[in-house]
Amino acid sequence: MQKTNAGRVILTSIAGFTTVGGYLMDWNKTHLFNPNWTPHAKFHDAMTILLGTMLGGSSLYLLNRKNGDQDLQLKAGALLPAFFFAAQAGSFAFPGAKGMDAEFPEKIPSIGKLKLNEGPFSLLMLAGLGAGYFLARKEYRQSQ
């Protein structure tokens, strides 16, 4: 019986969510079908959805590829979704940019004063990618 590689499971799970997350989170009246959003804002949302699909899908491909440089594929498989979540977290630094809680506070859970919007979620995903990568790298090197 083959041992499960927990690091790869974490990376694959986050890559899978990155692939479909935009459709799950934005394909609704709060984002893409929001009547208050301008067509150009919807264009940028659609671009973000597609970018997540491409980064996550590319990561899934690399993480599941059986031939080639496994170490490089592992690095790239972790890095591609990290680009998406780093950009999402960094977006809060731009003038006037706010999370979904700015328009729909009732849809955002919170712990005390901490709103669990896109910012903390992005940091959680980045931490998961880091942990998954280091665990998968350790497991890969032990198997060599």
matplotlib code that plots the C-alpha trace (Angstrom):
import matplotlib.pyplot as plt

x = [0.0, 1.4, 1.6, -0.4, 1.7, -0.1, 1.8, 0.7, -2.9, -2.8, -1.3, -3.7, -6.7, -5.7, -4.9, -8.4, -10.1, -8.1, -9.3, -13.0, -13.1, -13.9, -16.9, -18.1, -17.5, -18.1, -20.7, -23.6, -25.4, -22.6, -20.0, -20.5, -24.2, -24.2, -26.4, -24.4, -21.1, -20.0, -19.3, -15.6, -15.7, -17.4, -14.7, -12.0, -14.0, -14.2, -10.5, -9.8, -12.0, -10.2, -6.8, -7.6, -8.8, -5.6, -3.2, -5.0, -5.4, -1.7, -0.8, -3.0, -1.4, 2.1, 1.4, -0.1, 2.5, 4.4, 7.4, 9.9, 11.6, 9.5, 11.2, 10.6, 7.0, 6.4, 7.8, 5.8, 2.7, 2.9, 3.9, 1.2, -1.8, 0.4, 0.6, -3.2, -3.6, -0.7, -2.4, -5.7, -4.1, -2.1, -5.2, -6.1, -3.1, -4.6, -6.5, -10.2, -10.0, -12.1, -13.2, -16.7, -17.7, -17.7, -20.9, -22.2, -21.2, -24.0, -22.3, -18.9, -18.3, -16.2, -14.3, -14.7, -13.6, -11.7, -13.7, -13.0, -13.1, -10.7, -7.7, -7.5, -8.6, -5.8, -3.3, -4.7, -4.3, -0.7, 0.1, -1.5, 0.6, 3.7, 3.1, 2.0, 5.1, 7.5, 5.8, 5.6, 9.3, 10.3, 8.2, 9.6, 13.2, 12.7, 11.4, 14.5]
y = [0.0, 3.4, 6.1, 9.2, 12.3, 14.8, 17.8, 17.0, 16.5, 20.0, 21.5, 19.7, 20.8, 24.4, 24.3, 22.7, 25.5, 28.1, 26.6, 26.7, 29.2, 32.3, 30.6, 29.5, 32.9, 35.4, 33.9, 35.6, 38.9, 40.1, 40.1, 39.3, 39.8, 42.8, 45.5, 48.2, 47.2, 48.8, 46.7, 47.4, 46.2, 43.0, 42.7, 42.7, 40.2, 37.9, 38.3, 37.4, 34.3, 33.2, 33.9, 31.7, 29.0, 29.1, 29.3, 26.6, 24.3, 24.7, 23.8, 20.7, 19.6, 20.0, 18.4, 15.3, 15.0, 11.7, 12.4, 15.4, 17.2, 16.4, 19.0, 21.8, 20.7, 20.7, 24.2, 25.6, 23.7, 25.5, 28.9, 29.3, 29.4, 31.5, 34.2, 34.4, 34.6, 37.0, 39.3, 39.0, 39.9, 42.7, 44.2, 45.7, 48.1, 49.8, 53.1, 52.6, 48.8, 47.0, 43.4, 42.1, 43.2, 46.8, 46.1, 42.9, 42.9, 40.4, 37.8, 37.9, 35.9, 37.5, 36.5, 39.5, 42.6, 40.5, 40.2, 36.9, 38.5, 38.0, 39.3, 36.7, 34.0, 34.8, 34.6, 31.2, 29.9, 31.2, 29.6, 26.3, 26.5, 27.0, 24.2, 21.9, 22.7, 22.1, 18.9, 17.6, 18.5, 16.6, 13.6, 13.7, 13.8, 11.0, 8.8, 9.3]
z = [0.0, -1.0, 1.8, 1.2, 0.7, 3.0, 1.5, -2.0, -0.7, 0.8, -2.4, -4.7, -2.5, -2.6, -6.3, -6.9, -4.9, -6.8, -10.1, -9.2, -6.3, -8.5, -9.9, -6.4, -4.8, -7.6, -9.9, -8.1, -7.3, -5.0, -7.8, -11.5, -11.5, -9.2, -10.8, -9.1, -10.7, -13.9, -17.0, -16.5, -12.9, -14.1, -16.7, -14.0, -11.9, -14.9, -15.5, -11.9, -12.2, -15.3, -13.8, -10.8, -13.1, -15.2, -12.2, -10.3, -13.3, -14.2, -10.6, -10.7, -13.9, -12.5, -9.2, -10.9, -13.7, -13.3, -15.5, -15.7, -12.9, -9.9, -7.6, -10.1, -10.7, -6.9, -6.6, -9.5, -8.4, -5.0, -6.4, -9.1, -6.6, -4.3, -7.0, -6.9, -3.2, -2.8, -5.3, -3.5, -0.2, -1.7, -3.3, 0.0, -0.3, -3.3, -2.8, -2.2, -2.4, 0.2, 0.8, 0.2, 3.7, 2.4, 0.4, 2.0, 5.7, 6.6, 4.4, 6.1, 9.3, 12.0, 15.1, 17.4, 15.4, 12.8, 9.6, 7.8, 4.4, 1.5, 3.4, 6.2, 3.8, 1.4, 4.3, 5.3, 1.8, 1.6, 4.9, 3.6, 0.4, 2.4, 4.8, 2.0, 0.0, 2.8, 3.9, 0.3, -0.3, 2.9, 1.9, -1.7, -0.5, 2.0, -0.9, -2.9]

ax = plt.figure().add_subplot(projection="3d")
ax.plot(x, y, z, "-o")
ax.set_aspect("equal")
plt.show()
